[in-house]
Amino acid sequence: MSLVKLRSGFEWLLEVITMFLVVALTVVVLLGVSFRYAGNSLGWYDEVAAVMLAWVTYYGAALAALKRAHISVPGFVYSRPRAVRMVLVVLGEAITITFFVLLAIYGVHVIGVLGGSTLVSVPIPIALTQSAIPIGAALFVIAELLNLPDILREAWDGRKPPSEQDIVEEMQ
């Protein structure tokens, strides 16, 4: 399987998961608001919605990483000579990947510490709710690794990654 197909399949998976989470979060919030308006507040919806928002954040961050949509300063990096540019790009990627590997490791540790606890309002294990941390971090690392060959090639060649303006111009 080629890297392009693997990346495309991974992107599709992240998009489906993220869309599902956004729709589910919307349904939970609308249910909560509707029941509260009717005078029968749901005691669990705000806690579940907060957890779901965290899940959307972690999975969405991994999707944004795969699409290279996080904030960056390519003008600064790509205005440098090749040697400096390569050092900056490799250092930036190493720091990012290291951070998310550590986040995944400590996220697993947190799950172990919170092992038997449940949410206050519903009997959902906190280990399940906190699983978004190591899973999201691992997905972010995978996204970065899938982009790494293109990032290094662009840095070597001095080609700036596509910017938002480039994408808008291409669509017109």
QUIFEN-V415826 format. One record per residue. N is the residue number from 1. SS is DSSP state (A for helix, B for strand, O for the rest). PSI is psi in whole degrees, 0 to 359 (none if undefined). OMEGA is omega in whole degrees, 0 to 359 (NA if undefined). Layout:
n: (N & N)
ss: (SS & SS)
psi: (PSI & PSI)
omega: (OMEGA & OMEGA)
This chain:
n: (1 & 2 & 3 & 4 & 5 & 6 & 7 & 8 & 9 & 10 & 11 & 12 & 13 & 14 & 15 & 16 & 17 & 18 & 19 & 20 & 21 & 22 & 23 & 24 & 25 & 26 & 27 & 28 & 29 & 30 & 31 & 32 & 33 & 34 & 35 & 36 & 37 & 38 & 39 & 40 & 41 & 42 & 43 & 44 & 45 & 46 & 47 & 48 & 49 & 50 & 51 & 52 & 53 & 54 & 55 & 56 & 57 & 58 & 59 & 60 & 61 & 62 & 63 & 64 & 65 & 66 & 67 & 68 & 69 & 70 & 71 & 72 & 73 & 74 & 75 & 76 & 77 & 78 & 79 & 80 & 81 & 82 & 83 & 84 & 85 & 86 & 87 & 88 & 89 & 90 & 91 & 92 & 93 & 94 & 95 & 96 & 97 & 98 & 99 & 100 & 101 & 102 & 103 & 104 & 105 & 106 & 107 & 108 & 109 & 110 & 111 & 112 & 113 & 114 & 115 & 116 & 117 & 118 & 119 & 120 & 121 & 122 & 123 & 124 & 125 & 126 & 127 & 128 & 129 & 130 & 131 & 132 & 133 & 134 & 135 & 136 & 137 & 138 & 139 & 140 & 141 & 142 & 143 & 144 & 145 & 146 & 147 & 148 & 149 & 150 & 151 & 152 & 153 & 154 & 155 & 156 & 157 & 158 & 159 & 160 & 161 & 162 & 163 & 164 & 165 & 166 & 167 & 168 & 169 & 170 & 171 & 172)
ss: (O & O & A & A & A & A & A & A & A & A & A & A & A & A & A & A & A & A & A & A & A & A & A & A & A & A & A & A & A & A & A & A & A & A & A & A & A & O & O & O & O & O & O & O & A & A & A & A & A & A & A & A & A & A & A & A & A & A & A & A & A & A & A & A & A & A & O & O & O & O & O & O & O & A & A & A & A & A & O & O & O & A & A & A & A & A & A & A & A & A & A & A & A & A & A & A & A & A & A & A & A & A & A & A & A & A & A & A & A & A & A & A & A & O & O & O & O & B & O & O & O & O & O & O & B & A & A & A & A & A & A & A & A & A & A & A & A & A & A & A & A & A & A & A & A & A & A & A & A & A & A & A & A & A & A & A & A & O & O & O & O & O & O & A & A & A & A & A & A & A & A & O)
psi: (131 & 160 & 326 & 316 & 320 & 315 & 317 & 317 & 321 & 319 & 315 & 315 & 313 & 322 & 317 & 313 & 314 & 317 & 318 & 315 & 319 & 316 & 315 & 318 & 317 & 316 & 315 & 315 & 316 & 320 & 313 & 315 & 317 & 314 & 322 & 318 & 323 & 355 & 9 & 71 & 140 & 127 & 348 & 343 & 322 & 323 & 316 & 320 & 321 & 319 & 316 & 325 & 320 & 317 & 315 & 319 & 311 & 314 & 321 & 324 & 321 & 319 & 317 & 323 & 318 & 323 & 0 & 45 & 3 & 156 & 141 & 177 & 65 & 330 & 318 & 312 & 314 & 357 & 355 & 160 & 159 & 313 & 314 & 317 & 313 & 318 & 314 & 317 & 313 & 317 & 315 & 315 & 320 & 317 & 315 & 310 & 318 & 316 & 313 & 331 & 314 & 321 & 319 & 315 & 311 & 334 & 320 & 320 & 317 & 318 & 319 & 319 & 320 & 10 & 304 & 358 & 156 & 167 & 157 & 317 & 339 & 151 & 59 & 126 & 135 & 331 & 321 & 315 & 324 & 355 & 342 & 332 & 300 & 325 & 313 & 319 & 318 & 319 & 322 & 317 & 316 & 316 & 316 & 318 & 324 & 329 & 343 & 314 & 317 & 319 & 314 & 321 & 316 & 320 & 318 & 315 & 345 & 16 & 126 & 144 & 157 & 131 & 172 & 319 & 318 & 318 & 318 & 316 & 322 & 327 & 340 & none)
omega: (182 & 179 & 180 & 179 & 179 & 179 & 180 & 178 & 179 & 178 & 178 & 180 & 180 & 178 & 180 & 180 & 182 & 178 & 178 & 180 & 179 & 179 & 180 & 177 & 178 & 179 & 180 & 180 & 178 & 175 & 180 & 180 & 181 & 180 & 179 & 178 & 180 & 178 & 179 & 184 & 174 & 184 & 188 & 193 & 182 & 179 & 179 & 179 & 179 & 178 & 181 & 177 & 176 & 178 & 178 & 181 & 182 & 180 & 177 & 178 & 177 & 178 & 178 & 177 & 180 & 180 & 181 & 185 & 177 & 183 & 178 & 179 & 184 & 179 & 178 & 184 & 186 & 174 & 182 & 175 & 186 & 184 & 180 & 180 & 180 & 179 & 180 & 182 & 180 & 179 & 179 & 179 & 180 & 179 & 181 & 182 & 179 & 179 & 184 & 173 & 178 & 177 & 178 & 181 & 181 & 174 & 176 & 178 & 179 & 179 & 178 & 180 & 183 & 187 & 188 & 183 & 175 & 174 & 183 & 189 & 180 & 183 & 176 & 181 & 177 & 177 & 178 & 182 & 182 & 179 & 178 & 183 & 181 & 180 & 178 & 178 & 178 & 178 & 178 & 179 & 178 & 179 & 179 & 180 & 177 & 179 & 188 & 179 & 179 & 181 & 180 & 179 & 179 & 179 & 180 & 182 & 182 & 178 & 177 & 174 & 180 & 179 & 178 & 181 & 178 & 181 & 178 & 180 & 180 & 182 & 184 & NA)
